Amino acid sequence: MKPFTRIKLVIISLLLWIYFLLSSVILTPFLILIWGITRPFDPRLMTLHKLSCFWGAQYIWVNPLWSLKIQHKERFNDKIPHILVSNHQSFVDILVVYSLFKHFKWTSKAENFKLPFVGWVLSFNNSIPVYRGAHDAYVKFSGKALEALRSGSSIMMFPEGTRSRTGEMGKFRDGAFMVAREAKIPIQPMVIHGSFSAIPKKGWVIQGKNKMTLRVLDPIPYDDFKDLSISEISQLVHKKIKDETF
């Protein structure tokens, strides 16, 4: 990378992080206000989630180095709850999924709920914490997950559990598929491409121009996996996503 290019990327990155901080300070009180006004007649917090989608998606819109194309959005059926799963390349994947502007509840490791702004958005949206390493981690997670699904909300999970270090998709964890089978609901796979190099896993400087794509795949009906083991369901979904990686 030429030094001047590097300097430009550092400046753009710095400006964008400042914008993130300022916009978060401005939008957080508005989010709390919307939560307080709409909660009595909007128990699923759909209005609040729409605002959160705007909050996340606009960071892609304002970045001159990023672009996003969403393919087959019509395959996303938000009239019934699904378990939404995707590969996980970067922190930017969160902004990419928000750009769908579809209703769902995030799952995230419990530590993230303690973060300023990000954690507040997760908490006010009734997102579902994942207690990694706890002996009763799945019991805690599944209780809240099943409650959200029964209320009609889909759940979004990155079954790799963490961002990829190499860009290659890692092994899937079982939680998403255990809940899908227990709740007897479809699994909605999605594929994210092009976000791996947007922001490094350890670092804050944007790496250059990134053309990102979110491809929504056909949902997998419950009847297609009800007789499979959790491991077999995981392998089935992993293969569908890997085969679509481009």
Sequence and secondary structure as in RCSB ss.txt:
>XXXX:A:sequence
MKPFTRIKLVIISLLLWIYFLLSSVILTPFLILIWGITRPFDPRLMTLHKLSCFWGAQYIWVNPLWSLKIQHKER
FNDKIPHILVSNHQSFVDILVVYSLFKHFKWTSKAENFKLPFVGWVLSFNNSIPVYRGAHDAYVKFSGKALEALR
SGSSIMMFPEGTRSRTGEMGKFRDGAFMVAREAKIPIQPMVIHGSFSAIPKKGWVIQGKNKMTLRVLDPIPYDDF
KDLSISEISQLVHKKIKDETF
>XXXX:A:secstr
  HHHHHHHHHHHHHHHHHHHHHHHHHHHHHHHHHHHHTTT TT HHHHHHHHHHHHHHHHT TTEEEEEE GGG
  TTS  EEEE    THHHHHHHTT    EEEEEGGGGGSTTHHHHHHHTT EEE TT TTHHHHHHHHHHHHHH
TT  EEE TTSS  SSSS     SHHHHHHHHHT  EEEEEEES TTTS SS  S  S EEEEEEE   B GGGT
TTS HHHHHHHHHHHHHHH  
